[in-house]
């Protein structure tokens, strides 16, 4: 039990030292995140353009059924 606590304390100390040496800032792959965001937006735009009318009709039918109306 004591060895496990010692190992955990050493791991925390190593993590703290690494954080202090980097100034507490985490550096990430900004270009990768921008690329993922742009690709996701492009995918949504393409799907919306292709499936927009079908999705609109599907939503209207579902809402009409929920209200008790018969879809036309």
Biopython code that builds the backbone (N, CA, C, O; Angstrom):
import numpy as np
from Bio.PDB.StructureBuilder import StructureBuilder

atoms = [
    (1, "UNK", "N", (0.839, -1.196, 0.000)),
    (1, "UNK", "CA", (0.000, 0.000, 0.000)),
    (1, "UNK", "C", (0.881, 1.255, 0.000)),
    (1, "UNK", "O", (0.624, 2.219, -0.721)),
    (2, "UNK", "N", (1.911, 1.210, 0.820)),
    (2, "UNK", "CA", (2.801, 2.367, 0.929)),
    (2, "UNK", "C", (3.536, 2.616, -0.387)),
    (2, "UNK", "O", (3.746, 3.766, -0.771)),
    (3, "UNK", "N", (3.926, 1.545, -1.077)),
    (3, "UNK", "CA", (4.605, 1.689, -2.364)),
    (3, "UNK", "C", (3.690, 2.323, -3.407)),
    (3, "UNK", "O", (4.130, 3.132, -4.224)),
    (4, "UNK", "N", (2.415, 1.946, -3.368)),
    (4, "UNK", "CA", (1.458, 2.507, -4.328)),
    (4, "UNK", "C", (1.286, 4.006, -4.100)),
    (4, "UNK", "O", (1.208, 4.778, -5.055)),
    (5, "UNK", "N", (1.228, 4.412, -2.848)),
    (5, "UNK", "CA", (1.088, 5.837, -2.516)),
    (5, "UNK", "C", (2.344, 6.593, -2.952)),
    (5, "UNK", "O", (2.255, 7.700, -3.483)),
    (6, "UNK", "N", (3.498, 5.997, -2.726)),
    (6, "UNK", "CA", (4.753, 6.633, -3.120)),
    (6, "UNK", "C", (4.823, 6.803, -4.635)),
    (6, "UNK", "O", (5.213, 7.863, -5.124)),
    (7, "UNK", "N", (4.448, 5.768, -5.373)),
    (7, "UNK", "CA", (4.456, 5.854, -6.839)),
    (7, "UNK", "C", (3.482, 6.917, -7.336)),
    (7, "UNK", "O", (3.785, 7.659, -8.271)),
    (8, "UNK", "N", (2.313, 6.984, -6.707)),
    (8, "UNK", "CA", (1.336, 7.984, -7.117)),
    (8, "UNK", "C", (1.845, 9.390, -6.802)),
    (8, "UNK", "O", (1.652, 10.304, -7.604)),
    (9, "UNK", "N", (2.482, 9.577, -5.669)),
    (9, "UNK", "CA", (3.040, 10.885, -5.312)),
    (9, "UNK", "C", (4.136, 11.282, -6.293)),
    (9, "UNK", "O", (4.247, 12.452, -6.659)),
    (10, "UNK", "N", (4.944, 10.316, -6.718)),
    (10, "UNK", "CA", (5.990, 10.607, -7.697)),
    (10, "UNK", "C", (5.373, 10.989, -9.043)),
    (10, "UNK", "O", (5.873, 11.888, -9.720)),
    (11, "UNK", "N", (4.306, 10.323, -9.428)),
    (11, "UNK", "CA", (3.641, 10.646, -10.690)),
    (11, "UNK", "C", (3.049, 12.054, -10.643)),
    (11, "UNK", "O", (3.149, 12.806, -11.612)),
    (12, "UNK", "N", (2.437, 12.406, -9.522)),
    (12, "UNK", "CA", (1.870, 13.755, -9.370)),
    (12, "UNK", "C", (2.976, 14.801, -9.406)),
    (12, "UNK", "O", (2.810, 15.856, -10.019)),
    (13, "UNK", "N", (4.097, 14.523, -8.760)),
    (13, "UNK", "CA", (5.219, 15.458, -8.755)),
    (13, "UNK", "C", (5.781, 15.645, -10.162)),
    (13, "UNK", "O", (6.124, 16.763, -10.548)),
    (14, "UNK", "N", (5.878, 14.555, -10.934)),
    (14, "UNK", "CA", (6.370, 14.651, -12.310)),
    (14, "UNK", "C", (5.409, 15.458, -13.168)),
    (14, "UNK", "O", (5.836, 16.270, -13.989)),
    (15, "UNK", "N", (4.103, 15.234, -12.980)),
    (15, "UNK", "CA", (3.092, 15.992, -13.739)),
    (15, "UNK", "C", (3.173, 17.482, -13.395)),
    (15, "UNK", "O", (3.119, 18.332, -14.283)),
    (16, "UNK", "N", (3.302, 17.791, -12.106)),
    (16, "UNK", "CA", (3.376, 19.179, -11.667)),
    (16, "UNK", "C", (4.620, 19.862, -12.221)),
    (16, "UNK", "O", (4.560, 21.018, -12.642)),
    (17, "UNK", "N", (5.737, 19.160, -12.223)),
    (17, "UNK", "CA", (6.971, 19.728, -12.766)),
    (17, "UNK", "C", (6.812, 20.013, -14.257)),
    (17, "UNK", "O", (7.242, 21.062, -14.737)),
    (18, "UNK", "N", (6.197, 19.088, -14.991)),
    (18, "UNK", "CA", (5.992, 19.294, -16.431)),
    (18, "UNK", "C", (5.075, 20.491, -16.676)),
    (18, "UNK", "O", (5.317, 21.276, -17.593)),
    (19, "UNK", "N", (4.033, 20.636, -15.870)),
    (19, "UNK", "CA", (3.115, 21.772, -16.022)),
    (19, "UNK", "C", (3.825, 23.098, -15.735)),
    (19, "UNK", "O", (3.611, 24.089, -16.433)),
    (20, "UNK", "N", (4.659, 23.105, -14.715)),
    (20, "UNK", "CA", (5.358, 24.335, -14.359)),
    (20, "UNK", "C", (6.380, 24.712, -15.429)),
    (20, "UNK", "O", (6.593, 25.897, -15.684)),
    (21, "UNK", "N", (7.005, 23.739, -16.047)),
    (21, "UNK", "CA", (8.016, 24.028, -17.063)),
    (21, "UNK", "C", (7.396, 24.566, -18.348)),
    (21, "UNK", "O", (8.041, 25.322, -19.074)),
    (22, "UNK", "N", (6.148, 24.184, -18.639)),
    (22, "UNK", "CA", (5.484, 24.675, -19.851)),
    (22, "UNK", "C", (4.660, 25.924, -19.571)),
    (22, "UNK", "O", (3.996, 26.435, -20.472)),
    (23, "UNK", "N", (4.690, 26.411, -18.369)),
    (23, "UNK", "CA", (3.931, 27.603, -18.033)),
    (23, "UNK", "C", (2.457, 27.325, -17.845)),
    (23, "UNK", "O", (1.657, 28.260, -17.813)),
    (24, "UNK", "N", (2.071, 26.051, -17.718)),
    (24, "UNK", "CA", (0.670, 25.701, -17.509)),
    (24, "UNK", "C", (-0.151, 25.683, -18.780)),
    (24, "UNK", "O", (-1.355, 25.428, -18.744)),
    (25, "UNK", "N", (0.499, 25.957, -19.919)),
    (25, "UNK", "CA", (-0.237, 25.972, -21.177)),
    (25, "UNK", "C", (-0.105, 24.615, -21.856)),
    (25, "UNK", "O", (0.975, 24.029, -21.918)),
    (26, "UNK", "N", (-1.206, 24.149, -22.349)),
    (26, "UNK", "CA", (-1.160, 22.925, -23.132)),
    (26, "UNK", "C", (-1.080, 23.314, -24.598)),
    (26, "UNK", "O", (-1.862, 24.137, -25.073)),
    (27, "UNK", "N", (-0.158, 22.733, -25.294)),
    (27, "UNK", "CA", (-0.035, 23.014, -26.715)),
    (27, "UNK", "C", (-0.697, 21.893, -27.479)),
    (27, "UNK", "O", (-0.398, 20.717, -27.269)),
    (28, "UNK", "N", (-1.599, 22.263, -28.365)),
    (28, "UNK", "CA", (-2.309, 21.266, -29.148)),
    (28, "UNK", "C", (-2.042, 21.448, -30.625)),
    (28, "UNK", "O", (-1.304, 22.341, -31.042)),
    (29, "UNK", "N", (-2.643, 20.603, -31.385)),
    (29, "UNK", "CA", (-2.505, 20.645, -32.830)),
    (29, "UNK", "C", (-3.601, 21.561, -33.375)),
    (29, "UNK", "O", (-4.668, 21.090, -33.770)),
    (30, "UNK", "N", (-3.338, 22.866, -33.395)),
    (30, "UNK", "CA", (-4.341, 23.841, -33.806)),
    (30, "UNK", "C", (-4.747, 23.642, -35.258)),
    (30, "UNK", "O", (-5.928, 23.742, -35.591)),
    (31, "UNK", "N", (-3.787, 23.363, -36.118)),
    (31, "UNK", "CA", (-4.100, 23.167, -37.523)),
    (31, "UNK", "C", (-5.047, 21.977, -37.688)),
    (31, "UNK", "O", (-5.971, 22.031, -38.499)),
    (32, "UNK", "N", (-4.827, 20.931, -36.942)),
    (32, "UNK", "CA", (-5.692, 19.756, -37.001)),
    (32, "UNK", "C", (-7.111, 20.070, -36.574)),
    (32, "UNK", "O", (-8.064, 19.625, -37.212)),
    (33, "UNK", "N", (-7.263, 20.841, -35.491)),
    (33, "UNK", "CA", (-8.608, 21.190, -35.030)),
    (33, "UNK", "C", (-9.318, 22.091, -36.020)),
    (33, "UNK", "O", (-10.522, 21.945, -36.234)),
    (34, "UNK", "N", (-8.599, 23.015, -36.626)),
    (34, "UNK", "CA", (-9.206, 23.879, -37.639)),
    (34, "UNK", "C", (-9.655, 23.038, -38.826)),
    (34, "UNK", "O", (-10.749, 23.239, -39.354)),
    (35, "UNK", "N", (-8.815, 22.100, -39.245)),
    (35, "UNK", "CA", (-9.166, 21.235, -40.364)),
    (35, "UNK", "C", (-10.399, 20.400, -40.047)),
    (35, "UNK", "O", (-11.282, 20.267, -40.894)),
    (36, "UNK", "N", (-10.477, 19.842, -38.862)),
    (36, "UNK", "CA", (-11.645, 19.058, -38.463)),
    (36, "UNK", "C", (-12.903, 19.924, -38.471)),
    (36, "UNK", "O", (-13.955, 19.486, -38.937)),
    (37, "UNK", "N", (-12.800, 21.148, -37.957)),
    (37, "UNK", "CA", (-13.950, 22.045, -37.912)),
    (37, "UNK", "C", (-14.421, 22.416, -39.308)),
    (37, "UNK", "O", (-15.621, 22.397, -39.584)),
    (38, "UNK", "N", (-13.489, 22.754, -40.191)),
    (38, "UNK", "CA", (-13.849, 23.128, -41.562)),
    (38, "UNK", "C", (-14.458, 21.938, -42.301)),
    (38, "UNK", "O", (-15.449, 22.091, -43.015)),
    (39, "UNK", "N", (-13.874, 20.763, -42.133)),
    (39, "UNK", "CA", (-14.407, 19.580, -42.811)),
    (39, "UNK", "C", (-15.807, 19.231, -42.294)),
    (39, "UNK", "O", (-16.669, 18.827, -43.075)),
    (40, "UNK", "N", (-16.038, 19.381, -41.005)),
    (40, "UNK", "CA", (-17.361, 19.115, -40.442)),
    (40, "UNK", "C", (-18.384, 20.103, -40.986)),
    (40, "UNK", "O", (-19.492, 19.715, -41.354)),
    (41, "UNK", "N", (-18.014, 21.377, -41.037)),
    (41, "UNK", "CA", (-18.920, 22.384, -41.582)),
    (41, "UNK", "C", (-19.225, 22.116, -43.055)),
    (41, "UNK", "O", (-20.362, 22.286, -43.495)),
    (42, "UNK", "N", (-18.224, 21.702, -43.810)),
    (42, "UNK", "CA", (-18.442, 21.391, -45.225)),
    (42, "UNK", "C", (-19.355, 20.187, -45.378)),
    (42, "UNK", "O", (-20.232, 20.184, -46.242)),
    (43, "UNK", "N", (-19.166, 19.178, -44.563)),
    (43, "UNK", "CA", (-20.012, 17.992, -44.623)),
    (43, "UNK", "C", (-21.463, 18.327, -44.298)),
    (43, "UNK", "O", (-22.376, 17.846, -44.969)),
    (44, "UNK", "N", (-21.677, 19.145, -43.279)),
    (44, "UNK", "CA", (-23.032, 19.562, -42.920)),
    (44, "UNK", "C", (-23.660, 20.371, -44.057)),
    (44, "UNK", "O", (-24.835, 20.185, -44.371)),
    (45, "UNK", "N", (-22.891, 21.261, -44.669)),
    (45, "UNK", "CA", (-23.418, 22.073, -45.772)),
    (45, "UNK", "C", (-23.816, 21.205, -46.963)),
    (45, "UNK", "O", (-24.862, 21.425, -47.573)),
    (46, "UNK", "N", (-22.984, 20.221, -47.293)),
    (46, "UNK", "CA", (-23.308, 19.338, -48.425)),
    (46, "UNK", "C", (-24.547, 18.505, -48.113)),
    (46, "UNK", "O", (-25.443, 18.382, -48.949)),
    (47, "UNK", "N", (-24.597, 17.934, -46.910)),
    (47, "UNK", "CA", (-25.767, 17.138, -46.549)),
    (47, "UNK", "C", (-27.035, 17.978, -46.525)),
    (47, "UNK", "O", (-28.097, 17.523, -46.952)),
    (48, "UNK", "N", (-26.923, 19.196, -46.030)),
    (48, "UNK", "CA", (-28.086, 20.091, -45.976)),
    (48, "UNK", "C", (-28.567, 20.428, -47.384)),
    (48, "UNK", "O", (-29.770, 20.461, -47.642)),
    (49, "UNK", "N", (-27.624, 20.679, -48.294)),
    (49, "UNK", "CA", (-27.990, 21.017, -49.669)),
    (49, "UNK", "C", (-28.649, 19.835, -50.376)),
    (49, "UNK", "O", (-29.611, 20.014, -51.123)),
    (50, "UNK", "N", (-28.137, 18.637, -50.143)),
    (50, "UNK", "CA", (-28.658, 17.458, -50.836)),
    (50, "UNK", "C", (-29.943, 16.948, -50.184)),
    (50, "UNK", "O", (-30.895, 16.596, -50.880)),
    (51, "UNK", "N", (-29.973, 16.910, -48.868)),
    (51, "UNK", "CA", (-31.094, 16.291, -48.158)),
    (51, "UNK", "C", (-32.055, 17.284, -47.524)),
    (51, "UNK", "O", (-32.996, 16.876, -46.843)),
    (52, "UNK", "N", (-31.840, 18.580, -47.733)),
    (52, "UNK", "CA", (-32.674, 19.598, -47.095)),
    (52, "UNK", "C", (-34.167, 19.414, -47.298)),
    (52, "UNK", "O", (-34.911, 19.383, -46.317)),
    (53, "UNK", "N", (-34.637, 19.290, -48.545)),
    (53, "UNK", "CA", (-36.086, 19.130, -48.752)),
    (53, "UNK", "C", (-36.648, 17.848, -48.115)),
    (53, "UNK", "O", (-37.748, 17.860, -47.561)),
    (54, "UNK", "N", (-35.903, 16.762, -48.193)),
    (54, "UNK", "CA", (-36.373, 15.518, -47.583)),
    (54, "UNK", "C", (-36.428, 15.636, -46.058)),
    (54, "UNK", "O", (-37.368, 15.153, -45.426)),
    (55, "UNK", "N", (-35.427, 16.273, -45.481)),
    (55, "UNK", "CA", (-35.419, 16.453, -44.028)),
    (55, "UNK", "C", (-36.553, 17.363, -43.574)),
    (55, "UNK", "O", (-37.173, 17.122, -42.539)),
    (56, "UNK", "N", (-36.822, 18.408, -44.352)),
    (56, "UNK", "CA", (-37.921, 19.319, -44.021)),
    (56, "UNK", "C", (-39.250, 18.573, -44.047)),
    (56, "UNK", "O", (-40.072, 18.732, -43.145)),
    (57, "UNK", "N", (-39.463, 17.754, -45.085)),
    (57, "UNK", "CA", (-40.713, 16.995, -45.200)),
    (57, "UNK", "C", (-40.825, 15.976, -44.066)),
    (57, "UNK", "O", (-41.903, 15.794, -43.500)),
    (58, "UNK", "N", (-39.733, 15.321, -43.738)),
    (58, "UNK", "CA", (-39.724, 14.355, -42.648)),
    (58, "UNK", "C", (-40.099, 15.015, -41.326)),
    (58, "UNK", "O", (-40.889, 14.467, -40.557)),
    (59, "UNK", "N", (-39.538, 16.183, -41.063)),
    (59, "UNK", "CA", (-39.855, 16.914, -39.836)),
    (59, "UNK", "C", (-41.311, 17.359, -39.813)),
    (59, "UNK", "O", (-41.982, 17.232, -38.789)),
    (60, "UNK", "N", (-41.804, 17.877, -40.931)),
    (60, "UNK", "CA", (-43.205, 18.308, -40.994)),
    (60, "UNK", "C", (-44.150, 17.140, -40.774)),
    (60, "UNK", "O", (-45.139, 17.277, -40.053)),
    (61, "UNK", "N", (-43.865, 15.989, -41.384)),
    (61, "UNK", "CA", (-44.702, 14.807, -41.196)),
    (61, "UNK", "C", (-44.706, 14.359, -39.734)),
    (61, "UNK", "O", (-45.756, 14.019, -39.190)),
    (62, "UNK", "N", (-43.539, 14.361, -39.105)),
    (62, "UNK", "CA", (-43.440, 13.949, -37.704)),
    (62, "UNK", "C", (-44.219, 14.905, -36.798)),
    (62, "UNK", "O", (-44.915, 14.473, -35.880)),
    (63, "UNK", "N", (-44.095, 16.196, -37.064)),
    (63, "UNK", "CA", (-44.825, 17.167, -36.246)),
    (63, "UNK", "C", (-46.331, 17.053, -36.459)),
    (63, "UNK", "O", (-47.105, 17.166, -35.508)),
    (64, "UNK", "N", (-46.745, 16.832, -37.696)),
    (64, "UNK", "CA", (-48.170, 16.667, -37.965)),
    (64, "UNK", "C", (-48.724, 15.419, -37.279)),
    (64, "UNK", "O", (-49.834, 15.446, -36.747)),
    (65, "UNK", "N", (-47.964, 14.336, -37.288)),
    (65, "UNK", "CA", (-48.410, 13.120, -36.608)),
    (65, "UNK", "C", (-48.477, 13.339, -35.108)),
    (65, "UNK", "O", (-49.381, 12.828, -34.447)),
    (66, "UNK", "N", (-47.539, 14.086, -34.568)),
    (66, "UNK", "CA", (-47.554, 14.358, -33.124)),
    (66, "UNK", "C", (-48.753, 15.213, -32.740)),
    (66, "UNK", "O", (-49.286, 15.077, -31.639)),
    (67, "UNK", "N", (-49.182, 16.095, -33.645)),
    (67, "UNK", "CA", (-50.349, 16.943, -33.393)),
    (67, "UNK", "C", (-51.652, 16.194, -33.662)),
    (67, "UNK", "O", (-52.723, 16.649, -33.262)),
    (68, "UNK", "N", (-51.567, 15.067, -34.327)),
    (68, "UNK", "CA", (-52.760, 14.304, -34.644)),
    (68, "UNK", "C", (-53.293, 14.604, -36.024)),
    (68, "UNK", "O", (-54.361, 14.112, -36.386)),
    (69, "UNK", "N", (-52.580, 15.400, -36.811)),
    (69, "UNK", "CA", (-53.003, 15.723, -38.171)),
    (69, "UNK", "C", (-52.549, 14.625, -39.110)),
    (69, "UNK", "O", (-51.580, 13.921, -38.825)),
    (70, "UNK", "N", (-53.229, 14.474, -40.208)),
    (70, "UNK", "CA", (-52.846, 13.518, -41.230)),
    (70, "UNK", "C", (-51.980, 14.260, -42.269)),
    (70, "UNK", "O", (-52.408, 15.281, -42.807)),
    (71, "UNK", "N", (-50.763, 13.752, -42.554)),
    (71, "UNK", "CA", (-49.904, 14.441, -43.537)),
    (71, "UNK", "C", (-50.496, 14.388, -44.933)),
    (71, "UNK", "O", (-51.164, 13.426, -45.311)),
    (72, "UNK", "N", (-50.236, 15.440, -45.685)),
    (72, "UNK", "CA", (-50.783, 15.502, -47.034)),
    (72, "UNK", "C", (-49.900, 14.804, -48.033)),
    (72, "UNK", "O", (-50.221, 14.767, -49.221)),
]
sb = StructureBuilder()
sb.init_structure("model")
sb.init_model(0)
sb.init_chain("A")
sb.init_seg("    ")
for serial, (resi, resn, name, xyz) in enumerate(atoms, 1):
    if name == "N":
        sb.init_residue(resn, " ", resi, " ")
    sb.init_atom(name, np.array(xyz, "f"), 0.0, 1.0, " ", f" {name:<3s}", serial, name[0])
structure = sb.get_structure()
